[in-house]
Amino acid sequence: MINPHIAAMAAYEPGFQPPAGQRTLKLNANENPYPPSPLVMDALRGITERELRLYPDADCAELRRELAALHGVDERNVLIGSGSDELIALLFGAFLSAGDTVAMPYPTFTRYESVAAMHGVRCRYVPTRDDYSVDAEALLASGAKALVLVNPNAPTGLLLPPSAMADIVARFAGLVVVDEAYLDFAGEDGEEAWSVTELLNRHHNLLVLRTFSKSYALCGARVGYGIGGETLIAAMHKCRGSYNVNTVSQQLALAACRDRSHMLRSADAVRRTRIRFAAQLCRLGFDVVGPSQTNFLLCRPPGGRATAICAELAARGIYVRHFDAPRLADMLRISIGTDAEMDEVLAALEVLVS
């Protein structure tokens, strides 16, 4: 009854969700520790029975216009999805068939591997170098039909520079998917990081994915968006559900988008805390992969005791992420919270590694 390739695949495992009502420090899902814009909360308070009773705008027209203006593209170049998860599923459905191969660095965001398996698409991992940096030449030589690059990468936090990204997009003949979920946390204080969206006018094989979950602090609203050539976006549009993003989520994302300065301030705060926390981890003897350009750090505890330390932190109500996977089993991924929250983590780690 179940398709053999579905029966054989491993399910994607999101970060552990602590029980509701329990006092915890949740640093295992890369959520923003700061609230969304006040405009978002105003929009939420303005929701009436009408928004719940009627179907949403199927085309997310107002949000698409706002995002098109933000990124300097036409509305026809933007597609809204129910989080990046839906967009990932749409791109596999629209552009890849069973037996095709998609290449991506290892390690990276494993949701792509899960969706590839659902579609019978082979996932070819190209190992990152010893320092976890992406081997661009090896990716280009993979022979795959499509490339996926999470930039900055997860779970390493490393960012491929603009020159490398431009070279990959220019030289690869197939589809290049660039997931910029964490890009707002990159760069310097007060300055936005360079985005591969600047290459869209020259390269029609490029699809860029962004999300409101991370820097905009809207994980619970589940809104993501794709930017690409009109032909690519039109193909994905055909595959989506009729009303794939609800009215409330559309309005919250629109409000967040209209207060980008608030998002940038919270991203700056996360960036400063990340730098300070990384230095403190090094002081404790952790081997920190970096420099991270995201809202998390990948680090190896002294002696590689990642499994034990993860469990001991959880016993104290502090949840971080551990991956039982090659090249990651002796490491922890720790999301960046407020300064006070990270001080609490450091206090616990001081005891655990002493």
Order of alpha helices (4+ residues) and beta strands (2+ residues): alpha-beta-alpha-alpha-alpha-beta-alpha-beta-alpha-beta-alpha-beta-alpha-beta-beta-beta-alpha-alpha-alpha-beta-beta-alpha-beta-beta-alpha
